[in-house]
Amino acid sequence: PAARPSPAPPPSRDRLWRIGFTAVVAGALCIAFAPILVRLSHIPPTATAFQRMLLALPLYLGWILAERSAGRRRGKPVPGRLSPVQTVGLILAGVFFAFDMAAWHFSVWFTSVTNATLMANMAPIFVTLVAWMFFRERITRQFIVGLVLALGGAALLMRASLGIGQRHFIGDALGLLTACFYAGYLLTVKNLRASLSTARLMGGSTLVTCVVLLVIAAALGEQLFPEDLRGWLVVLALAWTSQVLGQGLIAFGMAHLPASFSSVTLLVQPTAVAMLGWIILNESLSWWQGAGGLAVLVGILLAGRASR
């Protein structure tokens, strides 16, 4: 009988790091379309977030079934039932993300898309502190310099869109609350990726998020469904680009990166949002915002070198 070919060697740690980094950056760029699409949605904020989750569920289900079918063909064991710890983790991830979505979607309505995105992306501060204090991630001085530079660049990005008044204050406060919930979500996802595939993690947590958002939207008396084709196309694009591709790529990449660096990498999103806000919504974009975007990229590179 012919000898079986020897299995391919596992990918190196350096290659896995590059794959994870590329996935997180690509996911962040996909998410950059979210605030634009939320602004274009014909239904209220929480209902828009609910549709984002609901319309993503069929794709996640197909992904899970395809993953199981591929595993059977390769002779791999089919994943069993979730353990109690995994179940609790998925519920936590779903609840964190539901409150993150609810707060963020309202912040987009009360302030500019750049402000809302910047405040939501303060999450790296909370993620880094928790990862250092409770998960024993090593945080170096170079990483802190990169984090501060990236956050400073993100602050420059929002300079032109700062406003005085109750409307901006409420929107920015909701954006900062979003950061707290998103930090909890990222840390939970990072922990779950050690034992769950991206498809199972995102499918389970998105189902929980969908249920929680449905309850919130119903309690607020929001209209749940768009009334015309254009409205459906907007929420469908939101679900497929920002939720399935965006959050799916981020969850996939986080398995190969420290949680702290993953959260810093997501700061590329305000740069992309500022560009999209300028192109699509005619929001102002000045030279200092360009300098801020450059500072974000340099800060991410510094943090990446420290993490490696």
C-alpha positions, 0 to 999 in steps of 0.5 A: 500500500502507498505510504500516507503523505506526512502531515504539513508542519504547523504554521510558525508563530510569526506567520500566525501573527501576520494572519491574525493582524491582517484579519483584524485590520480587514475586519476593522475596515469592514466595520468602518462602513457601519456608521455610514449605513446606520445613518442611511437606515430608515428605521430607528437605531436599536431596530437597525442593530437588531436587523444587523444581527437577524440578517447575519444569522443565516450566514453564520448558520451556513458557515457552521454547517459548512465547517461541520461538513468539511470536518467530516470529509477530513475525518475530524471529530464533530464538535460536541455540545457546548460546555457550561463555561462556553455557554456562559461565555457566549451569553456574556459576549452576546449581552456585552455586544447587544448593549454596545450596539444599542449605545453606539447606534444611538450615539451615531444619531446624536453626534458625528460618525467620527465622534461616535466611532472615536469614543467607541474606540477608546476600548483599547484603554480598558482592554489593555488594563484588564488584560494586564491586571487579570490575564497577565499580558505583558505590556511594555513601554513601547506598547504604551507609546504606540497606544498613546500615539494611536489614541492621540491620532484618533483624537486629531481625527475628531477635532473638526467634528467636536461640538458644544451643546447637549446633543454632542455631549449625549452622543459622545457619552454614549460613545464612551459607554460603548467602549466599555461594553466593547472592551468586555466583548473583545476580552470575552471573545479572546477567551472563547476563541481558545476553545471555539471556532469563529463560526460557532462563537459568532453564531452563538453570540450573535443569536444572544445579541439578536434576542437582547436587541429585540427586547430593547427595540420592542420596549422602546416601541421602535419600528422593527422592519424597513418599509421599502427595498432601499431600507432592506438593502441598507440593513442587509449591507450592514449585516453582511459587511460589518457583522459577518465579515467585520466581526467575523474577521476580528474574532478569527484574528484575535485567536492569534494576537494578544487582546491588547494589541487586537484592540489597538489595531481596531483604531484603524477604524476611525481613520477609515470612518473619517474618509468615508464620512468625507466621501459619502456624508460630506463631513469635513476632513482637514490636514490635521485629521490626515496627520491624526490618521498617520499617527494612528497607523504609526502607533499601531505599528509600534504596538505591533512591534512591542507585541511580537 
